[in-house]
Amino acid sequence: MTRAAVFLCLVLIAVAAGPAGAQVTGPSSGPPAAGNPAIPALESERGRRLDELFSRLKEAPDARIARVIDREISLILARSGSDTADLLMARASQAFQRQDQDLSLSLLDAVIDLYPDYVEGWSRRATVYFARKELGRAVADIEQVLRREPRHYGALAGLGMILQQLGNDRQALEVFRRALEINPHLERIPEIVRRLQPKVDGTEL
């Protein structure tokens, strides 16, 4: 089995696990002080807020309200808790916009090395790898995102796109459906699902 295939298997296992056991963490400026309950309390509150937002997103009555909730989820996930991580992420985004993908990757490598539990570091690097058509590496980073936050519908949508490119339409459809369970108002994905459905139904197992 190729390295890319191994990563695909790991990601699909994470997807199948669903939101149960989701963990959302961000980098801190250093190890928590012994006996200090503040940091766990902050993480617990962050997790409760995300649980609430994901629940509201699933029940959102229309796309406009869903976009508002989506922005709030994105803001929470983007919070690193570290000035260093924030600076590196900002510079990585600027480099990517300038199409300097090598610099963007170097900066994101630094973020991940320093803060391996920061979900958006992995997510942004997966995006850069996808843009470079390095699909195996993109899938590997998506797997890391989904280990930390299985409800990350952006990562799921990206994984579906990669699976389509690799010719795995049945698995792509499964992943897209999972993304829509979390965010029924994702743009473009319902249309992709409608196109894939008859194609997959006509494919032998």
N, C-alpha and C positions, 0 to 999 in steps of 0.2 A: 504494500500500500504506500502510495506517495505521501510526502509530508503534507501536501495540501489536502489530500483525502483524509488523513488523520485529523487535521484541524476541523474539517467539515463534520466529521463524526462527533467530535467534542462539542462543537457548536450546536448541532442538532440535539444532542443530549441535554444541553443547557436549555434549549428552546422547549423541549418536551417537559422539562421540570416546571416550567411556568413561573408565576410570580412567587410561589411559596419559597421562603428562604431568601428572598431578595435582601441584599445588603447594599446600602449606599453610603460610601465613606468618602472623605476628602482628606487632603494632606493637612497636617498641622505644622506649626512652626517648630515643633520638637516633641519629645515624648511627654505624655501627661504626667503631672506631678503625682507622686504617690498619695493616695487618699483623697485626691481632688475629684469630687463627683461632677464638677461642672461640665467637663468635656463629654463624658458619656451622656449626660443629660441633654446637652446640645445636639448630639448625634441622634438621640432618641426622639427629640422634638422634630428634628429634620425628617427623620423617617416617618413620623406620624403625619407630618404635613404632606409628604409625598404620597403616602397611602391615601390621604383624603383627596388630593388632586387627581391621582390616577382613577379613583372611584368616580369622581365628578366627570372626568374626561370620558369615561366609558358611557356615562348616562347623558352626556351633553346633547341638548335637543337640536342643535344646529351647528354648522361649521363656524359661524362667527364666535359663538361661546367657546367652542372647542379650541379655536386659535388663541383666545385669551388664556385658557387653562394651559395650553401647550407652551405659551411664552413663560408662564410662571414655573412650570416644571423645568423648562430649559434653563431658566435663571438659577433655580436651586441646584441643578446638576452642575452648572458651570462654576458655582462658588467653590473655590479651592481652599479657602482659609489660610492661604499663604501668599504674601506679596511677591515672593520669588516665582511661584508657580504662575500667578496672574501675569507677571511681566513676560515670562517665557511664552505663555500661551498667546499673549497679545502680539509678540514679535513673530511667533510662528504663523499666526493668521495673516499678518502683514506680508511676510515672506511668501506665503501661499498665494495671496492676491497678486503679488508681483510675479508669480509663476516661478519663483525661486524655490522649487520643491526640495532641493538638497538642503538648503538652510532650514526650511520649515521642518524637515525630518530631524535634523540635528537638534533643533530646539525642543521638539517633542520627545526625542530620545532622552534629553536631559530631564524633562518633566517626569517622564515615566520612571527613570532611574531614581530620581529623588522622591517621587510620590507614587509608588506603584498601585495604590488603592484609589487614585483619583480617576474616576470613570471617564471624564471628558478628555483626559490626556490620551487614553487608548482610542476613544472614539475619533478624535481629530486625526490621530496618526493613521487610523484605518482609512479615513477619507483621503489622505494624501497618497497612501499606497494604492487605493482604488484609482485615483486620478493617474497614477503612474502605471496602471495595468499590472501591478504586482499583486495578483488576486490571492495567492496563498498567504502572503503577509497581511493583507487586508482582513482575510478570514481569521487569521490568528489573533489579530487585535480585536475583532468583533467578539470572538470567543471570550476574551478577557473582559470586555464591556458587559456581556451577558452573564458572566459569572458574578459580577458585582451588582448588576441591575438587570434582571431578566425582563423587566417591563420597558426597556429602552427601545421604543418602537422605531426610532430612527435607525438604530443598529440593525434591527430585524428587517426593516425595509431594504437597507443596504445589502444585507446577507441575501435577501431574496433576489436582488438584482444580480449579484455575483453568481448565485446558483443558476439563474437563467442563462447567463453568459457561458457557464460551464455545461449547459445542456441538461441540467437536472430540473426539468419543469415540475415534476411531481413534488420534489422537496421544496422548490421555490414557492409553489402554491401553498404548501403547508405553512411555510414561514410567513408569507404575506397574510394568510388568514389569521395567524397568531398576532401579527402586528395590528390587524384590524379589530381583533377582539379587545385590544388595549386602547386603541384610538380609532374608532369607527369613521372618523372624518379625515383620515390621512388623504392628502391630495394624490391623484394619479393611481394609487394602489387599487381602489375598487375596480377601475377600468382594466388594469392589468389582470386582476383576478377573473374578471368576466371573459377576457380573451384566453386565459390559460385553462379555464374550467373545461370547455369542450375538448381542448387538445389533450388534457390529462385524462379525461374520461375515456378517450379513444385510445389511450396507451395501455398496453398490456403490462400487468404487474411483473 
